[in-house]
Amino acid sequence: MEFGFFRGLPKNLYFLDIAGQVAFLIDVILQFFIAYRDTQTYKMVSNRNLIAVRYLKSHFLFDILACMPWDNIYRQYEMMTERKVFQASGRKEEVRYLLLLRLVRVRKVLEFFSRLEKDIRVNYLFSRIIKLIAVELYCTHTAACIFYYLATTLPAVEEGYTWIGSLKLGDYSYANFREIDLWKRYTTSLYFAIVTMATVGYGEIHAVNLREMIFVMVYVSFDMVLGAYLIGNMTALIVKGSKTERYRDRMTDLLKYMNRNRLGRDIRNQIKGHLRLQYESNYTDSAILRDLPISIRAKISQTLYKSYIEKVSLFRGCSLEFINQIVTKVHEEFFLPGEVIMEQGNAVEQLYFICHGELEEIAICEDGSEETVSILKPDSSFGEVSILCNVPQPYTVRVCELCRLLRIDKQSFSNILEIYFHDGRKILNNLVEFKATDDRLKQLETDITLHIGKHEAELALRVNSATYYGDLYQLKSLIRAGADPNKKDYDGRTPLHLAASKGYEDITLFLIQEGVELNALDNFANTPLLEAIKYGHDKVASLLVKEGATLKIDDAGCFLCATVARGDIDYIKRILSNGIDPNSKDFDFRTPLHVAASHGSYIIAKLLVEAGASVLSKDRYVLYTPFSSLCYNLNKLFRYTRARLNPS
């Protein structure tokens, strides 16, 4: 209005303008002392040097220029021109243009309305309507000032050929409009602007010269967009559903909940700050991606988060497949400075990875004092000790600056580790290595080592279980995922022991191709070949022998003698055919032929002799050969039979 209507302020408005300029000048000074919230870290910055540098780089120049008394400068310039101090052509309007610098103050009005809309103490419908009315009034007010400016910047002789100089309403003429009261001129200009904006012009006010026509066309075109904006916002108010309104409704519900449960001030501030962060950053993407197929969401997650997960030190050396599985299960979260994510001594159900920001691990002493243990930076993780070792959280984790984190829940992480257990071993080893420098966590090293051993034992049971039930597909999946096919269970049995005992030829062949140890001994000194022979699986036994397997019986004499004593002819045939020495002796130097002869087992004795057993071997007492043992036992049998037939 000052730019369009004044050529130097009237006396009755001069002091009002001075008061306004002083108020804005005080605001410029205060800007050097007001703390601000950093947009990157979201921390409050109270350092005066940083505050001053930030303000000097942003709006200081425009604010200080807006406080300059351009009306006085213009008046002085006009007076000097009239006195011909300057040999100018009479163009003095350029100085008046500097008054437009004061329009930068409009941003304070926008900030005010933005805060007003989010303030749940003020009715949302009321605040929105006030904002829309202000927008409309500001636009029409600006147009009114421009309309009047277009009329007053022509030479005095041409002012009759302007919209206001040629205006006549009833019997009233505006030919000498400069002499009319200021507010009447302003009201007339505002009326022209409003009826033009509403496109309901009555004809008595209209553009006269070319530049007025051009401005009217531009203004009407702008009004079409402005009308659509106003109507669209009013419609949104009626149907409800704007982002700000959803934020206000959610904040209202949270306040009711906090009041009902009498939550403390600290937790209240954290809840409200976190909700405000969600509103301002708009980082929640679950609703956006909810309707997309899982495969597309997985690709989006890999594009967004894979580079962060690969750099996490906990996953150093892990396979690409494992990393991809982790990436598809993570969720993105933001936390404000001062928020506590994990508390010392609590059970943890989430594992976090740091993308941006900084956190601190704090040890709470018995007297309640705090001690900073470490600073967590990007590419770090926390919560892994509690999840992997099944122990309470060792430290409290608190946010130092605005953090962007990736989160995966314990159940999903455990399910992935069950499949990629080879990577699980690397993770546990990495955990031991990275925590070795922490004196407080050294006591957990034993727990981690025991957990690794438990993990290995469970893995061996899973591999042996798949072998026992003949599930070749699962066995292949386990081994290709990193399971050790030579790992033994609690009885010292390898998968090859079980495959041989059950007669699974396909599994035995697969294990041989994987390079397993063919002659491994279990806790009972049994080899896989012996297991195949024991249960009569000749094809498996021949397959093992073909690949170089041997019986490897430590005390072959005792074993063979005991077998002969049991009289299992088929079993004896199989072990003799697989290379066991038939002349092996027990602790009394007896051979299997001694035992067969003493038991009168003709078939077994024949098998032993055909296999190369010596009929002249003597035992420890050098009295009995296999033949004498047979005669001795036959003599005893003869005397016993005679006594039964003739008792007298």
Legacy VTK file of the C-alpha trace (Angstrom):
# vtk DataFile Version 3.0
C-alpha trace
ASCII
DATASET POLYDATA
POINTS 648 float
0.000 0.000 0.000
2.893 2.339 0.795
4.408 1.575 -2.603
1.207 2.125 -4.549
-0.526 5.012 -2.718
2.133 7.151 -1.017
4.703 9.646 -2.228
6.147 10.066 1.216
3.926 9.068 4.124
1.239 11.390 5.436
1.911 12.715 8.909
-0.897 10.718 10.498
0.691 7.437 9.287
4.347 8.339 9.596
4.680 7.410 13.287
2.815 4.121 12.714
5.301 3.240 10.002
8.225 4.171 12.274
6.839 1.916 15.013
6.572 -0.960 12.575
10.112 -0.430 11.321
11.456 -0.355 14.891
9.627 -3.593 15.711
11.140 -5.348 12.700
14.585 -3.934 13.510
14.326 -5.405 17.024
13.366 -8.703 15.403
16.535 -8.568 13.264
18.646 -8.092 16.407
16.895 -10.927 18.276
17.525 -13.315 15.395
21.210 -13.345 16.434
20.297 -14.801 19.863
17.421 -17.227 19.186
18.341 -20.922 19.142
17.228 -22.995 16.189
16.740 -26.679 15.385
19.222 -28.079 12.900
17.411 -29.593 9.920
19.980 -32.395 9.547
20.625 -33.503 13.111
17.369 -32.107 14.560
19.330 -30.891 17.597
18.727 -27.479 19.174
21.683 -25.203 18.366
22.343 -22.509 20.984
25.883 -21.515 19.993
25.733 -17.789 19.186
28.414 -17.996 16.514
26.531 -20.706 14.644
23.262 -18.798 15.054
24.812 -15.622 13.661
26.446 -17.396 10.717
23.192 -19.153 9.833
21.194 -15.893 9.949
23.789 -13.932 7.982
23.713 -16.588 5.259
19.922 -16.688 5.030
17.640 -13.643 5.438
19.750 -11.019 7.181
20.464 -8.916 4.075
16.825 -8.793 3.008
15.617 -8.109 6.559
18.009 -5.193 7.079
17.173 -3.705 3.672
13.466 -4.017 4.477
14.015 -1.900 7.594
15.574 0.972 5.687
13.439 4.205 5.569
12.963 4.143 1.826
10.085 6.623 1.998
12.359 9.288 3.527
15.091 8.495 1.044
12.577 8.808 -1.799
11.343 12.147 -0.468
14.874 13.493 -0.138
15.667 12.256 -3.632
12.553 14.000 -4.965
13.468 17.273 -3.262
17.024 17.186 -4.619
15.719 16.487 -8.109
13.386 19.481 -7.956
16.317 21.684 -6.882
18.255 20.307 -9.847
20.953 18.937 -7.596
20.947 16.000 -9.955
20.726 16.514 -13.674
18.211 13.713 -14.014
15.451 13.128 -16.481
12.794 13.176 -13.787
12.578 9.388 -13.299
12.380 8.913 -9.536
10.310 5.713 -9.346
13.336 3.387 -9.083
13.829 4.373 -5.435
10.206 3.497 -4.657
10.772 -0.012 -5.987
12.993 -0.690 -2.992
9.879 -0.598 -0.806
9.019 -4.013 -2.283
11.873 -5.506 -0.244
9.537 -5.352 2.728
7.487 -8.136 1.155
10.048 -10.631 2.482
8.258 -10.252 5.811
5.386 -12.230 4.361
7.285 -15.409 5.205
6.658 -14.678 8.900
2.930 -14.704 8.194
3.269 -18.071 6.427
5.201 -19.488 9.388
2.526 -18.170 11.735
-0.278 -19.885 9.838
1.763 -23.092 9.626
2.126 -23.174 13.407
-1.508 -22.225 13.856
-2.718 -25.153 11.745
-0.689 -27.644 13.797
-1.739 -26.175 17.143
-4.451 -28.523 18.400
-5.665 -25.856 20.842
-7.100 -23.940 17.869
-9.951 -25.352 15.848
-8.553 -26.640 12.553
-11.544 -25.487 10.461
-11.264 -22.005 11.913
-7.513 -21.740 11.284
-7.863 -22.956 7.694
-10.697 -20.549 6.887
-8.726 -17.655 8.374
-5.725 -18.628 6.246
-7.799 -18.839 3.046
-9.421 -15.476 3.740
-5.997 -13.972 4.370
-4.735 -15.360 1.061
-7.685 -13.889 -0.801
-7.422 -10.503 0.899
-3.677 -10.346 0.320
-4.047 -11.078 -3.396
-6.863 -8.569 -3.900
-5.050 -5.980 -1.775
-1.917 -6.381 -3.911
-3.963 -6.090 -7.104
-5.692 -2.930 -5.759
-2.329 -1.318 -5.036
-1.046 -2.213 -8.515
-4.208 -0.834 -10.148
-3.724 2.485 -8.361
0.018 2.469 -9.101
-0.675 2.056 -12.837
-2.857 5.181 -12.733
-0.472 7.388 -10.733
2.701 6.630 -12.692
1.427 8.325 -15.846
2.084 12.029 -16.443
-0.507 14.343 -14.861
-1.953 15.270 -18.255
-2.686 11.579 -19.008
-4.234 10.645 -15.647
-7.682 11.300 -17.123
-7.122 8.342 -19.429
-6.834 5.842 -16.574
-9.419 3.577 -14.989
-9.827 5.855 -11.960
-9.305 9.215 -13.690
-12.143 8.424 -16.137
-14.319 6.787 -13.494
-17.752 8.262 -12.769
-20.075 6.546 -10.272
-23.506 8.147 -10.422
-22.974 11.886 -10.191
-19.597 11.512 -8.522
-16.501 11.983 -10.708
-12.959 10.809 -9.915
-11.335 13.257 -12.371
-9.262 14.830 -9.560
-8.742 11.559 -7.709
-5.514 12.694 -5.997
-7.562 15.129 -3.926
-9.982 12.450 -2.753
-9.614 10.905 0.692
-6.953 8.148 0.837
-9.280 5.455 2.166
-11.907 6.196 -0.464
-9.317 5.781 -3.213
-8.123 2.535 -1.606
-11.675 1.213 -1.258
-12.384 2.000 -4.906
-9.227 0.191 -6.019
-10.058 -2.800 -3.801
-13.573 -2.921 -5.264
-12.102 -2.983 -8.791
-9.741 -5.818 -7.784
-12.466 -7.936 -6.158
-15.050 -7.669 -8.945
-12.294 -8.452 -11.460
-11.156 -11.461 -9.479
-14.725 -12.703 -9.152
-15.210 -12.067 -12.915
-18.494 -10.277 -12.179
-17.393 -6.810 -13.329
-20.378 -4.454 -13.630
-18.923 -2.315 -16.421
-18.654 0.968 -14.527
-14.980 0.199 -13.708
-12.814 -1.090 -16.514
-9.370 -0.837 -18.041
-8.795 2.243 -20.204
-5.251 2.197 -21.515
-3.097 -0.618 -22.886
-1.031 -1.440 -19.829
-4.153 -1.629 -17.677
-5.629 -4.101 -20.172
-2.475 -6.218 -20.060
-2.482 -6.308 -16.254
-6.198 -7.169 -16.134
-5.588 -10.133 -18.470
-2.680 -11.377 -16.336
-4.667 -10.805 -13.151
-7.765 -12.656 -14.386
-5.579 -15.579 -15.513
-4.003 -15.686 -12.060
-7.458 -15.487 -10.461
-8.491 -18.680 -12.221
-5.670 -20.538 -10.459
-6.365 -18.779 -7.162
-10.063 -19.669 -7.376
-9.258 -23.307 -7.982
-6.912 -23.243 -4.963
-9.541 -21.730 -2.683
-12.326 -24.058 -3.856
-10.075 -27.114 -3.578
-9.071 -26.240 -0.023
-12.651 -25.617 1.023
-13.650 -28.969 -0.446
-10.841 -30.656 1.478
-12.118 -29.052 4.675
-15.590 -30.452 4.069
-14.590 -34.019 3.173
-11.645 -34.054 5.634
-8.482 -36.040 5.087
-5.659 -33.551 4.691
-2.272 -34.500 6.036
-2.341 -31.735 8.659
-5.781 -32.753 9.865
-4.729 -36.376 10.234
-1.735 -35.198 12.224
-3.962 -33.076 14.488
-6.424 -35.936 15.047
-3.636 -38.321 15.918
-2.018 -35.811 18.250
-5.368 -35.220 19.970
-5.838 -38.950 20.539
-2.323 -39.255 21.906
-2.851 -36.360 24.289
-6.028 -37.969 25.594
-4.139 -41.221 26.086
-1.258 -39.493 27.898
-3.630 -37.552 30.135
-5.649 -40.649 30.961
-2.530 -42.592 31.936
-0.808 -39.590 33.571
2.414 -39.964 31.642
5.382 -37.832 32.667
6.595 -34.718 30.906
9.674 -36.363 29.398
7.760 -39.170 27.718
5.107 -36.670 26.602
7.726 -34.513 24.894
9.274 -37.556 23.219
5.899 -38.746 21.894
4.914 -35.320 20.580
8.360 -34.738 19.088
8.331 -38.096 17.323
4.865 -37.480 15.908
5.913 -34.019 14.739
8.953 -35.582 13.060
6.720 -38.025 11.199
4.548 -35.161 10.003
7.411 -32.919 8.890
9.668 -35.558 7.316
6.918 -37.780 5.881
9.218 -40.805 6.098
6.562 -43.442 6.697
6.487 -45.496 3.505
4.494 -48.530 4.625
1.202 -47.046 3.448
2.714 -46.092 0.096
4.192 -49.531 -0.618
1.449 -51.567 1.010
-0.409 -52.354 -2.219
2.692 -53.307 -4.206
3.623 -56.982 -4.744
6.186 -58.481 -2.376
8.693 -58.971 -5.191
8.608 -55.271 -6.096
8.853 -54.234 -2.454
11.882 -56.503 -2.091
13.568 -54.832 -5.064
12.792 -51.400 -3.643
14.297 -52.415 -0.294
17.427 -53.719 -1.994
17.804 -50.468 -3.916
17.350 -48.303 -0.827
19.025 -50.255 1.968
21.468 -52.807 0.540
24.393 -50.378 0.459
23.927 -49.693 4.186
23.577 -53.344 5.277
26.651 -54.419 3.321
28.793 -51.932 5.282
27.641 -53.122 8.718
30.675 -54.578 10.486
28.577 -57.335 12.066
27.930 -58.821 8.588
31.515 -58.733 7.369
32.211 -61.776 5.189
28.557 -62.860 4.967
27.117 -64.171 1.721
25.204 -61.999 -0.744
22.095 -64.177 -0.370
22.084 -63.598 3.389
22.446 -59.825 2.921
19.530 -59.794 0.469
17.328 -61.631 2.948
18.162 -59.130 5.698
17.485 -56.187 3.366
13.977 -57.389 2.514
13.023 -57.606 6.202
14.271 -54.250 7.506
12.098 -51.233 8.257
13.166 -47.602 8.300
12.753 -45.457 11.403
13.785 -41.969 12.541
14.556 -40.890 16.107
14.951 -37.453 17.659
17.887 -36.382 19.848
17.465 -37.440 23.457
15.243 -40.436 22.747
16.192 -43.690 24.486
15.860 -46.624 22.092
17.057 -49.420 24.387
17.444 -49.473 28.148
20.053 -51.381 30.101
18.799 -54.677 31.533
15.756 -54.994 29.268
15.034 -57.868 26.916
15.579 -56.811 23.303
13.324 -57.776 20.419
14.811 -55.525 17.716
18.184 -55.276 16.003
19.103 -51.820 14.665
21.546 -50.678 11.970
22.653 -47.031 11.734
22.360 -45.289 8.363
22.763 -41.658 9.460
23.193 -39.904 12.763
24.954 -40.609 16.019
24.021 -42.480 19.203
25.744 -43.228 22.486
25.941 -46.371 24.604
25.580 -45.540 28.284
26.333 -47.751 31.290
24.077 -47.075 34.283
26.072 -47.545 37.477
24.629 -48.834 40.752
24.480 -45.326 42.201
22.432 -44.160 39.206
25.239 -42.243 37.522
25.813 -42.538 33.783
29.016 -43.406 31.978
29.376 -43.105 28.216
30.858 -46.365 26.945
31.027 -45.714 23.216
29.678 -43.576 20.392
27.762 -45.411 17.663
28.237 -44.006 14.184
26.941 -45.026 10.718
27.598 -48.648 9.665
27.304 -49.761 13.303
24.624 -51.897 14.933
23.219 -52.371 18.401
21.040 -54.951 20.085
23.017 -57.852 18.571
24.575 -58.976 21.864
21.218 -59.329 23.583
19.580 -61.077 20.620
22.378 -63.496 19.715
23.397 -64.410 23.274
19.902 -64.304 24.832
21.055 -61.930 27.572
19.616 -58.619 28.829
20.684 -55.469 27.014
24.120 -54.533 28.465
23.875 -50.772 27.791
21.346 -48.011 27.386
21.306 -46.611 23.831
20.383 -42.924 23.500
20.144 -40.707 20.408
22.644 -37.829 20.140
21.401 -36.367 16.862
18.608 -37.067 14.426
19.083 -40.699 13.385
17.909 -42.731 10.465
17.916 -46.402 11.477
17.022 -49.713 9.892
15.256 -52.209 12.141
14.705 -55.964 11.941
12.787 -57.912 14.556
14.337 -60.807 16.467
12.052 -63.489 15.027
12.767 -62.554 11.406
16.503 -62.372 12.101
16.462 -65.792 13.803
14.522 -67.349 10.936
17.112 -66.097 8.442
19.963 -67.414 10.602
18.338 -70.857 10.699
18.591 -71.020 6.928
21.960 -69.285 6.482
23.692 -70.813 9.519
27.101 -70.590 7.851
26.674 -66.809 7.898
25.440 -67.122 11.479
28.818 -68.546 12.493
30.570 -65.602 10.834
28.304 -63.161 12.638
29.095 -64.723 16.011
32.812 -64.693 15.247
32.589 -61.050 14.179
30.732 -60.253 17.389
33.487 -61.825 19.493
36.139 -59.953 17.521
34.491 -56.526 17.642
33.539 -56.745 21.317
36.921 -58.045 22.446
38.141 -54.482 23.103
35.219 -53.773 25.443
36.230 -54.731 28.988
32.617 -54.829 30.116
31.693 -57.282 27.373
34.683 -59.590 27.737
32.722 -61.620 30.262
30.225 -62.332 27.483
32.916 -63.889 25.311
32.451 -67.241 27.066
28.696 -67.014 26.577
29.177 -66.243 22.887
31.613 -69.151 22.527
29.139 -71.499 24.240
26.408 -70.180 21.984
28.558 -70.946 18.949
29.071 -74.503 20.240
25.360 -74.911 20.863
24.633 -73.594 17.389
27.080 -76.093 15.879
25.526 -78.991 17.818
22.003 -78.037 16.747
23.170 -77.751 13.174
24.749 -81.229 13.280
21.470 -82.620 14.598
19.547 -81.008 11.741
21.925 -82.446 9.143
21.829 -85.906 10.740
18.053 -85.720 11.050
17.702 -84.986 7.328
20.029 -87.915 6.578
18.233 -90.295 8.949
14.886 -89.650 7.296
16.349 -89.821 3.795
15.544 -86.193 2.901
18.171 -85.596 0.236
16.707 -82.223 -0.810
16.912 -80.779 2.699
20.364 -82.266 3.187
21.585 -80.577 0.004
20.029 -77.282 1.088
21.710 -77.454 4.486
25.138 -78.295 3.101
24.945 -75.690 0.331
23.974 -73.125 2.946
27.216 -73.853 4.789
26.611 -76.887 7.021
29.665 -79.090 7.633
28.921 -82.668 6.403
31.740 -83.992 8.624
30.249 -82.530 11.811
29.474 -85.198 14.414
26.513 -85.429 16.747
26.507 -86.291 20.454
27.323 -89.969 19.642
30.111 -88.994 17.285
28.117 -90.057 14.236
28.488 -88.274 10.924
25.770 -88.109 8.260
27.652 -90.864 6.395
27.253 -93.192 9.398
23.484 -92.713 9.311
23.202 -92.979 5.530
25.185 -96.248 5.599
23.161 -97.689 8.470
19.854 -96.848 6.715
21.042 -98.019 3.291
20.483 -94.717 1.439
22.569 -95.100 -1.718
21.739 -91.654 -3.164
22.620 -89.845 0.064
25.802 -91.901 0.465
26.861 -91.026 -3.079
26.080 -87.323 -2.493
28.122 -87.258 0.715
31.042 -88.975 -0.997
30.910 -86.348 -3.755
31.005 -83.662 -1.056
34.332 -85.090 0.105
33.320 -86.394 3.525
35.677 -88.514 5.617
34.993 -92.161 4.724
36.615 -93.795 7.748
35.380 -91.550 10.562
34.850 -93.334 13.875
31.903 -92.706 16.164
32.014 -92.982 19.942
31.568 -96.764 19.636
34.478 -97.194 17.184
32.172 -97.866 14.237
32.994 -96.719 10.712
30.381 -96.033 8.020
31.444 -99.245 6.238
30.906 -101.266 9.397
27.452 -99.717 9.812
26.512 -100.716 6.272
27.795 -104.258 6.851
26.079 -104.545 10.220
22.646 -103.747 8.765
23.099 -105.790 5.589
23.291 -102.972 3.032
25.648 -104.636 0.579
25.284 -102.054 -2.183
26.178 -99.222 0.145
29.070 -101.254 1.518
30.448 -102.009 -1.952
30.081 -98.310 -2.852
32.104 -97.323 0.196
34.761 -99.972 -0.464
35.018 -98.798 -4.040
35.756 -95.266 -2.814
38.459 -96.532 -0.432
36.626 -97.104 2.852
38.012 -99.660 5.330
36.662 -101.291 8.476
39.390 -99.894 10.782
38.482 -102.089 13.780
40.931 -101.457 16.592
40.477 -104.816 18.388
39.527 -106.974 15.449
40.166 -110.240 17.348
37.734 -109.573 20.163
35.209 -108.168 17.721
35.388 -111.162 15.378
35.363 -113.690 18.220
32.284 -112.086 19.735
30.592 -112.099 16.349
31.364 -115.799 15.857
30.090 -116.553 19.350
26.742 -114.946 18.439
26.519 -117.212 15.415
25.416 -114.549 12.912
26.507 -116.330 9.747
25.403 -113.633 7.273
27.166 -110.960 9.252
30.335 -113.042 9.395
30.212 -113.579 5.642
29.963 -109.817 5.021
32.813 -108.815 7.302
35.047 -111.573 5.954
34.312 -110.485 2.395
35.308 -106.917 3.248
38.842 -107.756 4.272
38.915 -108.437 8.009
41.747 -110.746 9.064
40.283 -114.158 10.064
43.398 -114.867 12.151
42.869 -111.879 14.433
43.237 -112.851 18.094
41.576 -111.731 21.284
43.187 -111.089 24.671
43.748 -114.862 25.174
45.236 -115.171 21.701
42.210 -117.118 20.551
41.197 -116.832 16.936
37.624 -116.832 15.651
38.276 -120.444 14.553
38.921 -121.402 18.208
35.514 -120.002 19.109
33.747 -121.640 16.166
35.342 -125.009 16.956
34.524 -124.768 20.639
30.904 -124.041 19.749
30.794 -126.765 17.145
29.772 -124.310 14.416
30.639 -126.217 11.274
29.404 -123.605 8.797
31.229 -120.761 10.533
34.400 -122.813 10.839
34.182 -123.613 7.138
33.771 -119.918 6.308
36.786 -119.035 8.418
38.958 -121.750 6.915
37.942 -120.721 3.404
38.797 -117.126 4.306
42.314 -118.220 5.318
42.012 -118.966 9.018
44.877 -121.114 10.375
43.886 -124.458 11.931
47.168 -124.655 13.862
46.976 -121.365 15.826
47.452 -121.757 19.589
45.959 -119.693 22.335
47.688 -118.102 25.354
48.080 -121.433 27.148
49.682 -123.197 24.156
47.430 -126.220 24.763
44.626 -125.933 22.331
44.479 -125.617 18.624
41.138 -125.154 16.955
41.043 -128.940 16.330
41.929 -129.878 19.937
39.311 -127.399 21.155
36.803 -129.183 18.971
37.856 -132.628 20.285
37.782 -131.443 23.851
34.290 -130.129 23.479
33.150 -133.257 21.630
34.553 -135.403 24.453
32.644 -133.366 26.996
29.508 -133.728 24.867
30.021 -137.517 24.634
30.391 -137.951 28.424
27.377 -135.767 29.085
25.204 -137.711 26.621
26.312 -141.089 28.047
25.492 -139.950 31.575
22.022 -138.940 30.471
21.367 -142.246 28.714
22.783 -144.535 31.471
22.514 -142.787 34.828
23.641 -145.938 36.739
LINES 1 649
648 0 1 2 3 4 5 6 7 8 9 10 11 12 13 14 15 16 17 18 19 20 21 22 23 24 25 26 27 28 29 30 31 32 33 34 35 36 37 38 39 40 41 42 43 44 45 46 47 48 49 50 51 52 53 54 55 56 57 58 59 60 61 62 63 64 65 66 67 68 69 70 71 72 73 74 75 76 77 78 79 80 81 82 83 84 85 86 87 88 89 90 91 92 93 94 95 96 97 98 99 100 101 102 103 104 105 106 107 108 109 110 111 112 113 114 115 116 117 118 119 120 121 122 123 124 125 126 127 128 129 130 131 132 133 134 135 136 137 138 139 140 141 142 143 144 145 146 147 148 149 150 151 152 153 154 155 156 157 158 159 160 161 162 163 164 165 166 167 168 169 170 171 172 173 174 175 176 177 178 179 180 181 182 183 184 185 186 187 188 189 190 191 192 193 194 195 196 197 198 199 200 201 202 203 204 205 206 207 208 209 210 211 212 213 214 215 216 217 218 219 220 221 222 223 224 225 226 227 228 229 230 231 232 233 234 235 236 237 238 239 240 241 242 243 244 245 246 247 248 249 250 251 252 253 254 255 256 257 258 259 260 261 262 263 264 265 266 267 268 269 270 271 272 273 274 275 276 277 278 279 280 281 282 283 284 285 286 287 288 289 290 291 292 293 294 295 296 297 298 299 300 301 302 303 304 305 306 307 308 309 310 311 312 313 314 315 316 317 318 319 320 321 322 323 324 325 326 327 328 329 330 331 332 333 334 335 336 337 338 339 340 341 342 343 344 345 346 347 348 349 350 351 352 353 354 355 356 357 358 359 360 361 362 363 364 365 366 367 368 369 370 371 372 373 374 375 376 377 378 379 380 381 382 383 384 385 386 387 388 389 390 391 392 393 394 395 396 397 398 399 400 401 402 403 404 405 406 407 408 409 410 411 412 413 414 415 416 417 418 419 420 421 422 423 424 425 426 427 428 429 430 431 432 433 434 435 436 437 438 439 440 441 442 443 444 445 446 447 448 449 450 451 452 453 454 455 456 457 458 459 460 461 462 463 464 465 466 467 468 469 470 471 472 473 474 475 476 477 478 479 480 481 482 483 484 485 486 487 488 489 490 491 492 493 494 495 496 497 498 499 500 501 502 503 504 505 506 507 508 509 510 511 512 513 514 515 516 517 518 519 520 521 522 523 524 525 526 527 528 529 530 531 532 533 534 535 536 537 538 539 540 541 542 543 544 545 546 547 548 549 550 551 552 553 554 555 556 557 558 559 560 561 562 563 564 565 566 567 568 569 570 571 572 573 574 575 576 577 578 579 580 581 582 583 584 585 586 587 588 589 590 591 592 593 594 595 596 597 598 599 600 601 602 603 604 605 606 607 608 609 610 611 612 613 614 615 616 617 618 619 620 621 622 623 624 625 626 627 628 629 630 631 632 633 634 635 636 637 638 639 640 641 642 643 644 645 646 647
